[in-house]
Structures are given as C-alpha cells and as structure tokens.
Amino acid sequence: MLTQTTTRVLEPSDLDAALAVLGREPVANAFVTSRVQVAGLDPWRLGGEMWGWYADGILQSLCYAGANLVPICATSDAVRAFAARARKAGRRCSSIVGPSGPTAELWRHLEPCWGPAREVRAHQPLMVTDRLPDDIAPDPYVRRVRKDELETIMPACVAMFTEEVGISPLAGDGGLLYQARVAELVGSGRSFARLDPGGRVIFKAEIGAATPQTCQIQGVWVAPEYRGRGLAAPGLAAVLRYALADTSPVASLYVNDFNVAARAAYRRVGFQEIGAFMSVLF
C-alpha cells in the first residue's frame, strides 16, 4: 500500500499536533518550541510559517520558515517536500539551521537554486548538562542585566554577533530588530553579564530559548582584552546556575567545531555532546 503524503502551512488549530512533534526532541527543538509556545502558529505572531509534512493524515515532520529555515524531526521524504516548497517560495531566510543530518540534506536540495552560501558550518556540536560543575565556582560578579542597562550591554552583543556570524546585526534596518531582541532578553531576565569597574561588559551570555523541559544558552562572549584569563568557564557556570534554578531542568548550547577554546570551556563546566547542528549562512 502506498503511503499518502502531503505538505501544507499549519494553522492555529494544528497547535497541539505541532507541539507533539516538537516534543519528540526537546533539546534540539528548543528554539522553535519556545517561539511556538509563546506565539502559537499564527504566522504574524510567530514571525514565519510552520510547514507540516503528513503521512497518511498524521503530522510527522515540521519546518519553520521565518528568518531561519529550520527542519524539525524531518525524514528524507519530508526534507524533499520542504525543499520543493522553499524553492517555489524563493529564499526569504538569512540562514538554514538545524540538526546536521536533515539540514545537510535540505541544503543539498536547495544549493543549486539558492547557492552559493556565504558560509557553511557543517558540524556544530550540540551540548547539554543538567547540573552545576563540582570543580568550578560560578563567577559571583556575573548577574542579570538590568532594564536600564540596555545601552551598556548592546555594544557587547553587537561585537559578539559580528564576530560569530561575520556581519553586523546593525545592517539592513539599522539594528532595530536586533535591538528589540536584545531588549526582550534583558526585559525577561535572560541576559547576564559581568562588568568591569568602569561599567564595561567583560563577559556576557543569554538564555535565548526557554521551555519547561530545556533552555538554550547563547551569545557567550568575553571581551578580547580579557580573553585567556579564565573568565569564560566561571561566567558560564554562573549563567548555568540561573538557568537550572529559574528556567529549565536541562540547559543546552551549540558551538562551532573550530572554536577549540569555547568547546574546552563548555566541557569544563560539564556540558557533553549529544549531537550536532549545521548552519548555512547567506
């Protein structure tokens, strides 16, 4: 018997089915799950469409199509269907990102019409932990960024983004969307930093996505002149303490495989690799 498959844009009434798919891989899907739990499936509130792939009438796979294109629990058949829809719609995203296997397959289908990419990061280890390290004391000077400190944290955020992604987040709209995102994280108490006596940020990180099951730490950054002084691991331990106490029982992050120093710091804090992401940057 042939399996009947179809792909369509999900509607608000599909929320429970979509959350069930997202719940299969709570760590890998934390970013999209956190958005869906807040915004539902309305494209305007979600910031993009959620595509669903059905087999015999059952929702099996998803693809978030917004500023990022993100395959979710995507089988090979689903990836092919999502690629066909993406080719028809044209590229509107700034990146493709997700678990390395489906993302690589999606990129193989899209590269002939969407390529070349500005950069492909084929292996970004996904790391998790559910406890504080025994041998690294959290940095006591790392704290939540206050709402009145947005102008203080913003230059560090811009520097981190530019260093990490290769382009400034202030390009295009002058940074309005990026500043709004930073303000959202600060306002929700998910932005953390250590300041020097002059009030300059020397370490920062954010809890960028949060669900009841897991949260994702992002934007870990040490000011260049303070690197090599052992600030990263205690700073991250401090953020992890906040994350596990106030947000979720499991914390995750993903990191570029070529960032040897960062990977070593994360392992020191107790993060262990459980998989890998892939990012295609345009």
C-alpha positions as CSV (number, residue, x, y, z in Angstrom):
1,M,0.0,0.0,0.0
2,L,1.4,3.4,-0.9
3,T,1.7,6.0,1.8
4,Q,-0.3,9.2,1.1
5,T,1.7,12.3,1.9
6,T,1.1,16.0,1.8
7,T,2.7,19.2,2.9
8,R,0.8,22.4,4.0
9,V,1.1,25.5,6.1
10,L,-0.1,24.8,9.6
11,E,-2.9,26.8,11.1
12,P,-3.5,27.8,14.8
13,S,-5.8,24.8,15.1
14,D,-2.8,22.5,14.5
15,L,-1.0,23.7,17.6
16,D,-1.3,20.5,19.7
17,A,-0.1,18.3,16.8
18,A,2.8,20.6,16.2
19,L,3.8,20.7,19.8
20,A,3.7,16.9,19.9
21,V,6.2,16.7,17.0
22,L,8.4,19.3,18.7
23,G,8.3,17.4,21.9
24,R,10.0,14.4,20.4
25,E,13.4,16.1,20.5
26,P,13.0,18.8,23.2
27,V,16.7,19.8,23.3
28,A,17.2,20.1,19.5
29,N,13.9,21.8,19.0
30,A,14.2,24.3,21.9
31,F,14.4,27.4,19.8
32,V,11.3,26.7,17.7
33,T,9.4,25.2,20.6
34,S,9.9,28.3,22.7
35,R,8.6,30.5,20.0
36,V,5.5,28.3,19.3
37,Q,4.6,28.1,23.0
38,V,4.5,31.9,23.2
39,A,3.2,32.8,19.7
40,G,1.2,29.7,18.6
41,L,1.1,29.1,14.8
42,D,-0.2,32.4,13.6
43,P,2.5,33.5,11.1
44,W,2.4,37.1,12.1
45,R,3.0,36.4,15.8
46,L,5.4,33.5,15.1
47,G,7.5,35.5,12.7
48,G,7.1,33.0,9.9
49,E,5.2,30.0,8.6
50,M,5.2,26.5,10.1
51,W,5.1,23.9,7.3
52,G,3.8,20.4,8.2
53,W,4.5,17.1,6.4
54,Y,1.8,14.5,6.8
55,A,1.9,10.8,6.1
56,D,-1.4,9.0,6.0
57,G,-3.0,12.0,7.6
58,I,-0.6,12.1,10.6
59,L,1.7,15.1,11.1
60,Q,5.2,13.7,11.1
61,S,7.7,16.5,10.4
62,L,7.8,20.3,10.6
63,C,9.8,23.1,9.0
64,Y,9.9,26.6,10.4
65,A,10.2,29.2,7.6
66,G,11.0,32.6,9.0
67,A,14.2,34.5,9.4
68,N,15.7,31.0,9.6
69,L,14.7,27.9,7.8
70,V,14.6,25.1,10.4
71,P,13.8,21.4,9.6
72,I,12.3,19.7,12.6
73,C,12.1,15.9,13.1
74,A,12.3,15.8,9.3
75,T,12.5,12.5,7.4
76,S,14.1,12.3,4.0
77,D,10.7,12.4,2.3
78,A,9.8,15.4,4.4
79,V,13.0,17.2,3.6
80,R,12.4,16.8,-0.2
81,A,8.9,18.2,0.2
82,F,10.1,21.1,2.3
83,A,12.8,21.8,-0.3
84,A,10.3,21.9,-3.1
85,R,8.1,24.4,-1.2
86,A,11.2,26.5,-0.3
87,R,12.3,26.6,-4.0
88,K,8.8,27.7,-5.0
89,A,8.6,30.4,-2.4
90,G,12.1,31.7,-3.0
91,R,14.7,32.4,-0.4
92,R,13.5,34.7,2.4
93,C,15.7,33.5,5.2
94,S,19.1,34.6,6.3
95,S,20.2,31.1,7.3
96,I,19.3,27.4,7.3
97,V,19.9,25.8,10.7
98,G,19.0,22.6,12.5
99,P,20.2,19.1,13.2
100,S,23.1,18.3,10.9
101,G,21.6,15.4,9.0
102,P,18.3,16.9,7.8
103,T,19.9,20.3,7.4
104,A,22.6,19.0,5.2
105,E,20.0,17.1,3.1
106,L,17.9,20.2,2.8
107,W,20.9,22.2,1.7
108,R,21.8,19.7,-1.0
109,H,18.3,20.2,-2.5
110,L,18.4,24.0,-2.2
111,E,22.0,24.8,-3.1
112,P,21.5,24.6,-6.9
113,C,19.0,27.4,-6.8
114,W,19.9,29.2,-3.5
115,G,23.7,28.9,-3.6
116,P,26.3,29.8,-3.1
117,A,26.1,30.3,0.6
118,R,28.2,32.9,2.4
119,E,29.4,30.2,4.8
120,V,28.5,26.6,5.6
121,R,29.2,25.4,9.2
122,A,28.6,21.7,8.7
123,H,29.3,20.5,12.2
124,Q,28.3,22.4,15.3
125,P,28.3,20.2,18.4
126,L,25.1,20.3,20.4
127,M,26.0,20.1,24.1
128,V,23.8,19.6,27.3
129,T,24.0,19.4,31.0
130,D,21.6,19.2,33.9
131,R,23.9,20.0,36.8
132,L,26.4,22.6,38.0
133,P,30.1,21.6,37.9
134,D,31.7,20.3,41.1
135,D,35.1,22.0,40.5
136,I,34.3,25.4,39.0
137,A,32.7,28.1,41.2
138,P,30.2,30.4,39.4
139,D,31.6,33.8,38.9
140,P,30.0,35.9,41.7
141,Y,30.2,39.1,39.6
142,V,28.0,37.7,36.8
143,R,24.5,38.9,37.2
144,R,21.3,39.7,35.4
145,V,21.4,42.8,33.2
146,R,19.0,45.4,34.4
147,K,16.4,47.0,32.1
148,D,18.2,50.4,32.4
149,E,21.5,48.8,31.1
150,L,20.4,48.2,27.6
151,E,22.9,50.7,26.2
152,T,25.6,49.1,28.3
153,I,25.0,45.6,27.0
154,M,24.2,46.5,23.4
155,P,27.8,47.1,22.2
156,A,28.9,43.7,23.5
157,C,26.0,42.0,21.8
158,V,26.8,43.6,18.5
159,A,30.5,42.7,18.9
160,M,29.7,39.1,19.7
161,F,27.2,38.8,16.8
162,T,29.6,40.3,14.3
163,E,32.4,38.1,15.4
164,E,30.3,35.0,15.4
165,V,28.2,35.5,12.2
166,G,30.6,37.6,10.1
167,I,28.2,40.5,9.5
168,S,26.9,43.3,11.7
169,P,23.4,42.9,13.1
170,L,23.0,46.7,12.6
171,A,23.0,46.3,8.8
172,G,19.8,46.5,6.8
173,D,17.2,48.0,9.2
174,G,19.8,49.9,11.3
175,G,19.6,47.2,14.0
176,L,16.0,47.8,15.1
177,L,15.1,44.1,15.1
178,Y,18.3,43.1,16.8
179,Q,18.0,45.8,19.5
180,A,14.4,44.7,20.0
181,R,15.6,41.1,20.6
182,V,18.3,42.2,23.0
183,A,15.7,44.3,24.9
184,E,13.4,41.3,25.0
185,L,16.0,39.1,26.6
186,V,17.0,41.9,29.1
187,G,13.4,42.5,29.9
188,S,12.7,38.9,30.6
189,G,15.7,38.5,32.9
190,R,17.6,36.2,30.5
191,S,20.6,38.4,29.8
192,F,23.6,38.1,32.0
193,A,26.9,40.0,32.2
194,R,30.0,40.8,34.3
195,L,31.1,44.5,34.2
196,D,34.5,45.9,35.0
197,P,34.8,48.8,37.5
198,G,34.3,51.3,34.7
199,G,31.0,49.7,33.7
200,R,32.2,48.0,30.6
201,V,31.0,44.5,29.7
202,I,33.8,41.9,30.0
203,F,31.6,38.7,29.9
204,K,28.1,38.1,28.7
205,A,25.7,35.4,27.8
206,E,21.9,34.9,27.3
207,I,19.3,32.2,27.8
208,G,18.0,32.6,24.3
209,A,15.2,30.0,24.3
210,A,13.4,28.5,27.2
211,T,10.7,25.8,27.6
212,P,9.6,23.9,30.6
213,Q,11.8,21.0,29.5
214,T,15.0,22.7,28.4
215,C,16.7,26.0,27.7
216,Q,19.4,27.1,25.3
217,I,22.3,29.3,26.3
218,Q,23.7,31.6,23.6
219,G,25.9,34.5,22.9
220,V,28.7,33.5,25.3
221,W,31.3,36.2,24.8
222,V,34.4,37.5,26.6
223,A,35.8,40.9,25.7
224,P,39.0,40.4,23.6
225,E,41.4,42.1,26.0
226,Y,40.1,39.8,28.8
227,R,40.5,36.5,27.0
228,G,42.9,33.9,28.3
229,R,42.2,34.9,31.9
230,G,39.9,32.1,32.7
231,L,36.7,34.1,32.8
232,A,34.6,32.0,30.4
233,A,34.1,28.8,32.4
234,P,33.2,30.6,35.8
235,G,31.0,33.0,33.9
236,L,29.1,30.3,32.1
237,A,28.8,28.4,35.4
238,A,27.1,31.5,36.8
239,V,24.6,31.6,33.9
240,L,24.0,27.9,34.2
241,R,23.2,28.3,37.8
242,Y,20.5,30.9,36.9
243,A,19.3,28.7,34.1
244,L,18.8,25.5,36.1
245,A,17.4,27.3,39.1
246,D,15.0,29.6,37.4
247,T,14.3,28.3,33.9
248,S,14.5,24.6,33.0
249,P,16.0,21.4,34.3
250,V,18.3,20.9,31.3
251,A,20.5,23.5,29.6
252,S,22.0,23.2,26.1
253,L,24.1,25.2,23.7
254,Y,25.7,24.6,20.3
255,V,29.2,25.7,19.2
256,N,31.3,25.9,16.1
257,D,33.6,22.8,15.9
258,F,36.6,25.1,15.1
259,N,36.2,27.1,18.3
260,V,38.5,24.9,20.3
261,A,38.7,27.2,23.3
262,A,35.0,27.5,23.7
263,R,34.4,23.8,23.4
264,A,37.1,23.2,26.1
265,A,35.4,25.8,28.4
266,Y,32.0,24.2,27.9
267,R,33.3,20.7,28.7
268,R,35.0,22.1,31.9
269,V,31.6,23.3,33.0
270,G,30.1,19.9,32.4
271,F,28.4,20.1,29.0
272,Q,28.5,16.9,27.0
273,E,28.0,16.4,23.3
274,I,24.7,14.7,22.3
275,G,24.5,15.6,18.6
276,A,25.3,18.3,16.1
277,F,23.7,21.2,14.3
278,M,24.5,22.7,10.9
279,S,24.2,26.3,9.8
280,V,24.1,27.6,6.2
281,L,24.6,31.4,6.3
282,F,23.6,33.7,3.4
